[in-house]
């Protein structure tokens, strides 16, 4: 193992690997500043660029971005009080308070150094996990691997924030969508309805960018104003370094909490940083300064949010269970290269495992260094209105989705799923289980049939490893059910206070007729899948039918709950909001852009769409629109000669 680790370190001397790592770091830092994108947006946008690369270069690019997104999202949280991601909102409590006192440099120093240390400690944790987990992973057979895939979807749903029924329904629908295409057991087509385009299944990039990227843009495109409050950096860089050294124990504790939060599927960086903040408050003798500029309120959470991503890689690489959306996409990339996480990656690709470790550690150091050197420039980007950024992001995301299959159909799928992702977000459905289910659909089915062919009946259920995984699967469900019953009992004690719970800002249409419509859409989708699967062969329809029946049960419960809520409340709840209307208009703009691309080609579409969107939607000045469009056009024109990227050609181009 030491030889593999040293060989992986030596491989980073390759200029192409270092270049990909640097590009990933820079992209991750920029993406971390844009609210709502973070690691998901960074990996999804960079993923298409990896097609055609060798696995080491592709991994260096993606890990470089993943390791630093939580380093830069602190900049806007400290300087502007507007966190780049949900996890950075914890740092904002004390960091923004420091900045308003003229101590922004001190707060950023604490944050950057803690993020760097958290990334390094996370890489060490991943390194230690390889030899410790290796005997266990190598003992796994197909029954254990099948249970792990089930566990990955179930835990992501159960442990997600919000309604457990919604989480499970989303995970099961992701499984159904992942089964579109060719069956891994019989090689027959399923859910394609005679379409050649659907024969190869749906593009992972299109699904991820639609559900998360376009949905996020539509949700935030109404933000036409940047942050106006001007907070200077001031001094205090040296004081911040000395202060950080005195809180080294908080750094280690925060990083360890982050690793643990990353290992648990569905917990993620936001929960990890709040846990780290909670332990910092609980272990402090003097708690009065927290929230008013206490350095411990920065050090603990910042060390946790970077180590979460490293911890997330442990179950992803060793067991094939992605704990979050970025790791799910990374898993999908590995599968496209024929690299199977679990026993296979340990025995056949150990050098790649250590390459990931080294890349994560080096990227964490580079990310902190770049932030120190460019913090003034990074802060300027956070003041740009999101509506202005949205124009370029739409163009980049649609171009990225085109790269995997080279078909405009992927872009239409992406927009349709963007609307669906916006509906999920607005009505309180967790989206992470959906994407994790989509990625794990084929491995789950493959391991099930392999298990079924090797064992008689349910004999495989008696294997010790399977029993352990069943216990891990059932216990969180029991605990969630107990909490639900307790909450219901407490609510029933006083019906007059039933609606006093604050509404989730990210889910403005939750508990409304739109939430009821979403539940009905889920039930209809599962019913359609069940009916369509009747025409498949017995082997090809078994797993889709099981998933569809389970989906019907959970979506039926959800539908009943939503209807009962409407009847009890005797009101429709939140109706169609201004933000919802703006989101739909944004999707219409995206559709118009895609129609222009289909007719006249990508470059022509960009030339028309960008200035129109900036002037009409973002209400930018004419000068800004012209410079923006020209700069983006030049970059896109030069891009195919620098990277393996193809620009979509329109119908008119085929006639010329």
N, C-alpha and C positions, 0 to 999 in steps of 0.2 A: 504493500500500500504506500509505503514511503517513496518507492521508486515512481509510482504513478503520480504522487503529489509533486515530486521534483520535476518530473517530465512535463506536467501541466504548467508549472511555473516557468520552466525553460521555454515552453511554446509561446509564452507571452512576449518573448523577445522578437517574435515575428511581427514585422511592421504592419501587416494587414490586420492582425489581431488587435494590436494596440490602436490602430486607426478606428476600427469598429468600436472598441471600448470607449474611445474618446467621443466619437459621434453619439454613442448611446448616452454617455454622461451629459453631454451638452443638451441633447434632446430631452432627457429626463428632467434636467434643471428647468428648462423652458416650460415643459408641460406641467411641472409641479406648481408653477405660478398661476396657471389658468384654472379658475374655480371649476370643480366638477369633473375634471379629466384625470389628473394624477397618473398613477401607475397604469390604470386601465387604458387611458387614452394614449399614453406613451408606448406601451407594448402593442396596442392595436394598430397604431399608425406605423410603427417600425416593423411590425411582423411581415407585411408584404415585401419589404425590402430584402428580407432574408431569403426569399425564394430564389433558388439558384446558387446560394452560398453554400460553403461547406459548414457542417454543424459547429465547429469551434468558432468560426467568425460570426455565425448567426447568434450563438449563445452569448458571445462577448458583447454584441450590440444590445441585446435585450436585457442582459443582466446589468450592463452599465447604466441603462435607463432606470431599471427597477430599483437599483440600489440608492438612487439619489433624489427620487421624486419628493420624498418627505424632508429632504434637506432644504430645498428651495421654497417649498410651500410655506415655510416659516417667515419668509421675507415679508409677504403681504400681511400675515397675521400680526407681526410685530410693528411694522411701519404704518399700516393702514387700518388695523383692526378688522381686516377682511381676510380670513384664512383661505389659502388656496385649496384646502381639502378639509373634510370633517375632522380628521385627526389633529390638524393644526389648530383647531378651535380651542383645544386645551392649553396650548402654548400661549394663545392670545390673552388668556386671563391675566397672567403676570407679565408677559412680554410687552403687550401694548401699554400696560400701566407704566412699565419702565420707560418706554419710548416717550410717553406724554410728559415724563419728568426730565426729558433730555438725555436719557440713558439708553438710546436705541442700540448704539454700538456695543454696549455691555451685554444687552439682552441677546443680540445676534451672535456675539462671540460664544456665549454659553450654549446657544442653540446649535450652532455649526459644529462646535467641538463635541457636543453630546451626540449629535447625529452621526458624526464620524466614528466615535467610540462605539455607539450602538451597532453600526454596520460591521465593524471589526469583530466585536464580541459575537454578533450573530453569525458571522462567517466561521468563527472558532466553534460555535455551537453546532453548526452544520458539519464541520470537520470531525468533531467528536461523535456525532450521531452516526457517521458512516461505519466505523469499526464496531460501535456498540450495537447497532441495529443489523449489521450484516448477517450474523448467524440466524437471527429471527427471520429476516427477509428471505434468506436462502432456503429456509424450511417451508416456505409457503408453496402450496400446490394450487391447482385451479379453484378448489372450493374457497380457500382463504382469499384468493385474488377476486373472486366473484363477490364475496361478502365485503371486501374493501371498497369495491365500486358502489355497492348499495349503500355502504356506510358513508361514502363521500357525498352522495346526493342527499341522504337523509339528514346527516348532521349539519350540512350547509343550510338545509331548510329549517331544522328544529332550532338551531342556535342563532339563526338570523334574527335581526331586530324586527319586531312586529308580530303579526298573527301567524301562529305555527301552521294553521290550515292553509293559509295563503302561500307560505313557504313551500310546503309539501306539494301543493297543486302546481306551483311554478316549476319545481324540480321535475315533476312527472311530465309536464308539458314540454320541458326541455328535452327529456328522454325521447318523447314521441317525435319531436322535430329532428333530433339526431338520428332517427331511424329512417328518415327520408333518403331514398337512394337504393343502393344494392345491398341485399341481405348478406352479412358476413358468413352465414352458414349454408345458404342454398344458392347464392349468386343471382337470385331473382330480384326484380325491381319492386319496390314498395312505395306507396304514396306518391308515385310520380305522375299518375294520371296520363300516361303515354307521352310525357314530355322528355325529350332527350336532355334538356338542360338540367332537370332534376335527377337524372340517372346517376350522377356522381355525388349526389347529396348537396347540402347547402354549404356555402363557404363559411368557415369559422370566422374569418376576418369580417365578412359582411354581417354575420349575426352579432358579433361582439360590438362592432362599430355602430350598428343600428340600434341595438338594445341599450347601449350605454352612451356612445358618442353623439349620434344625432338626437337622441332623446334628451341628452343634457343640453345640447345647443338650443333645441326648441324650448326647453324650460327656462333658459337664462337669456335668450336673445332679446327679451324686452328691456334688458339693462342697458340703457343708452347713455348712461353717465358714468364716468370714472370716479375714483375717490378724489375728493378735492382737498381734504385736510392735509396740510403740509407739515410733516414731522422730520426734522433733520436727524442725521445719524449721531452727531456729536462725537465726543471722545469716549474713552473707557475701554478700548480694546485690550490694553494690558491688564486693567483691573478685572476684566471679564475672564482672562486666562487664569489669573491667580485664584479668582473665586471658584472657577470650574475645578481646579485642582483640589480645593478644600472639600468639594462635594463628590469625590470619587466614588464613595460608597453608594450614593444615589444613582450614579451613572450605571454601576454594575447591577444594582437591584432593578432599575428601570429596564435595562437591556434583557435581563433574565425574564422579567415579566413579559416583555415583548416577544421573546422567543416562544414562551409558553402560549401566548395568545395567537401566535402564528401557527403553531402546531395544531391547535384546535380549529377544525373547519368551521367557517362562518363567523368567527369572532372578529378577526381583522384588526387593522391599525387603530380605528377609532376606539374600540373597547379596550385595546391594549394600552393606549395612552391614558385613558381615564383610569384604568386600574393602576398604572404607574403613578399618576397624580394622587390617587386615593391613598396609596401606601406611603407616599411622601408626606401627605398631611397627617396620616395616622401615626407615623413614627417620629414626627417633629414634636419637640417639647414646646416650642412657641408657634402656635398656629395662626396668630393674629395677622401676620403679614401676607398670608396666601391670598392671591387675587388682587394684591396691591403692589406687586413688584418683587415677590420673593424669588430668588434664584433657584430654589429647590423646585418651584412650580414649573420651571423651564427645563432643568437638567433631567429630571426623571422622565417626563413624557417624551422629550426629544430623543433620548437614548432608546426609548421603547419603540417609537414609530419606525425607526430604521431596522431594528432587530426583528420586528414583526415579519418583514419581507423575507429575511433569511430563515426565520423559523417556519414560514409558510413553505419554503422549498424542501423542508425535511419530509413531510408526508407526501408532497408532490413527487419528489424524485425516488424516495425509498419505497413508497407504498402505492403510488399512482392516485393519491387522493388530493386534489387541489383544494386548498383552504380558502382561496379567494379568486377573484376574476383574473388578475394578471397571471397568477400561477396556472389557472385553467387554460389560458391561451398559450402559455409556455409549454404546458403538457401537450396541447394540440400540435404545436410546432414539432416537438420531439416525436410524436406519433407519425407525422408526415415524413420524417426522416427514417422511419422504421426503428426508432429507439424506444423500447418499451420500458417504462419505469418499473422498478421492483427488482426482482432477482436478475433480470437481464442486464439492467444498466450497471449493476454492481460487478457482474462477472465479465461483461463484454465492453463496457464503456466507463470504466472507473476513472480513466484519464479525463473524461468530460466532466465527471462529478467534481474532481479537484480543480478543473479549469473554472467551473462555476464559483467555487469557493474563493479562489485567488481573484477572479474578476470582481466578485462582490466586495472583497476587502479593499482592493486597489481603487475601485470606483468610489467607495465611501470616502477614501482619503482625497481623491481628485475632486469629488463633489464639494467637500468642505473647502478645499483650496480655491476652487473656482468661485465659490460664493464669497469668500473673503476678498478676492481680487475684483469681483464684478458686482458687488452688492448695490452700488449706486445705479448701474445700468439696469439690473434686474428690477429694482424698485420702480423704475420708470414704466416698465411693461405692465405692472399691476395697476397703473392709473389709466390704462387704455380701456374704454368702455367695452364690455363683452360683446355687444352687438357688432362692433368693428372687427374684433377678433373672429367672430362667428363666420364672416364671409370667407376668409381664408381657410378656416378649419373645415368648412363644408367642402370646399374644393379639394383640400388635401385628403380628407377622409374618403371621398368618393374615388379619388385617384388610387388611394391605397387599396380599397376594396376591389378595384378592377385588376390588380396585379396577380392575384392568386389564380383566377381562372381565365382572365382575359375576355370576359363576357359581360355585356351590359346588363344581362339578366341579374347578375349579382348586385348591381347597383339598385335595381328596382326592389329586389328582396330587402336590401339594406334600408331603403326608405320605408317600406311597409313595416319592417320590424322596428324602425325608429318610432313610428306612430304607436306601435304596440308597446315598446319600451317606455314611451312617455306615459301611456295609459297605466302601465304597471307602477311606475314611480308615483304618479299623481294619486292613485287609489290605494297606495300602501302595500303593494305586492313587492317582496324582495326580489331583485333581479339576479343576484349572484347564484342562487340555486338553479335558476333557469339555464344560465350559461354552463354551469358545472354539469348539469344533467345532459345538455347537448354534447359536451365533450366526452362524457363517460358512457354515452349510449351504446356505441359499438363495442368497446371493451367489456361492458357489462353483459351484453348478449353473447359475445364470443366465449367468455369465461363460463357463462351458465351452460352453454351447450357442451363445452369441453367437460365440465363437471358431470353433466347428465350422462354423457357417453362413457365415462370412466367408472361411475359408481352405480350401484343398484338402488333404485328408489331414492329414499332420503337418508341413506347411510352416511353420506358426507356431512350431514348435520351434526353427527356425533363427534366429529373431529374437535380436539381441544381448542384449536385456533378459531374455528367457526363459532364455538360456544362463547368464547371470549368476545368476539366481535358482535354476536347477538346481544350479549349483555351491555356492551358499549352502545349499541343501537337502541335498546329498549329503555335503559335507565334515563337518558335525557328526555325521552318522550313521556315517561311516567312523571318526572319532575316538572316538565312543562304543563302536564295535565293537572297536577296538584296545584301549581301556581294559578292555573286558570280557574279551578274550583274555588280556591281561596279568594281570588279577585271577585268572582261572581257572588260569593257569600257576603263579602264586604260591601259590594255594590247594592245587594238586595236589602241590606240593613237600612238604607236610606235612599229610596228611589228619587227623592228630590234633588240629589246631587249626582245623578247618573251622568250628566253631560258636562261636569265641571272639569274633566280631564283635558288638558291643553291639546289642541290639534297639532299634528306633526306639520311643521312648515314645509317639509319636502313632499307632503301628500295632501295638497289642498282639496282634493276631491274624495278623500277618504270618508267613509260613512255617508255617502251620497248616492243618488241614483246612478251615477257613473260607476261607483264601486259595485252596485248591484248588476249593472250591465257587464262589467268585467267578469264577475262571477258567472253570469250567463254565457259569456263568450268562452270561458274555460270549459264549462259543461258541454257546450255545443261542439267545441273542438275535440274533446275526448269521445263524444258520441260519434262524430264523423269518422274519427280514426278507428273506432271499434267496428263500425259498419264497413269501412273500406278494407279492413284487414280480413274480412270474411272470404275474400277472393284469393288470399295468399295460400300457399301450401301449408300443411300442418306445422312444419318446422319453422317456416318464415313468419307465421302469424302468432306463435305461442307467446313470445315476449311482448310484442306490440299489444296483444289483447290483454295480457296481465297488467301492463302499464296503463292501458286505456280504462280498464275496469277500476283499477285503483284510483285513477284520476277522476272518474265519474263519481266514485264514492266521496272523495274529499271535496270536489267541486260542488257536489250535491249538498253536502253539509254546509259548505260556504254559502251557497245560494239560499238555503233555508235560513241560515243565520242572518244574511243580509235582508231577506224579505221580512223576517220577524222584527228586525231592528227598525225597518221602515214603518211597519204596522204599529209598533209600540210608540215610536216617536211621533207618528201621525204627521210626518213631514218628509219632504224629499231630501232634506239636508242641503248641503252646498250644491248650488246649481252650476251653470256654465259661467266661469269666471273670465275676467278680462285677460288674465295670463293664459288661460286655456285657449281663448280665441286667438291670441297672439302666437301661441305655439302652433296652432293649425295653419295660420297664415305662413309661418316659417316653413312648415312642411310643404306647403304649396309652392313656395319659392324654390325649395330643393327639387320638387318635381319638375318645375319649369326649367331649372338648370340641367336636369337629367334629360329632359325632352330636347333641349338645345344641343346637348352632347350627342344624343342619338341621331339628330338630324344633320348637324353641321360640324361635329367634332369637338373635342375637349377644349382646345385653345380658343376657338371661336366662342364657345359657351362661357369660358372664364372671362373673356373680354367683354361680354354683354352682362353676365350675371354679377360680377364683382362690383362695378360702379353703380349698377342699378340698386343692388342690395344696400350698399353703403349710403347712397343718397336718399333712398326712399324709406328703408327700414331703420338703419342706424342713424340717419339724419346727420351724416358726416359732411364736412365742407367739401366743395368741388375739388380743391387742391389736394386734399387728403385722398379722395377717391381716385384721382388721376395717378398720383404717385404710387399708391397702393396697387392699383391694377397693373401699371407698367412694371413695377418691381416683381410682382408675382408672375407676370407673363414671361419676363426674362428668365426667372429662375426655372419655371416649368419648361421653357424652351431648351434650356441647357441641361436639365436633369437627365434625360435619356442618355446623354453622352458621358455622364458621370456615374450613374448607377443603373443597374439592370431594371429599368422601368419603361413600360410602354404606355403611351398616351392613347386613350380611346379615340377611335376613328368613327366619324359619323356616316350616315347613309349617303350624304352628298360626296364624301371622299371616295366611296366605292364606285361612283359613277364617273369620276374624273380619271 
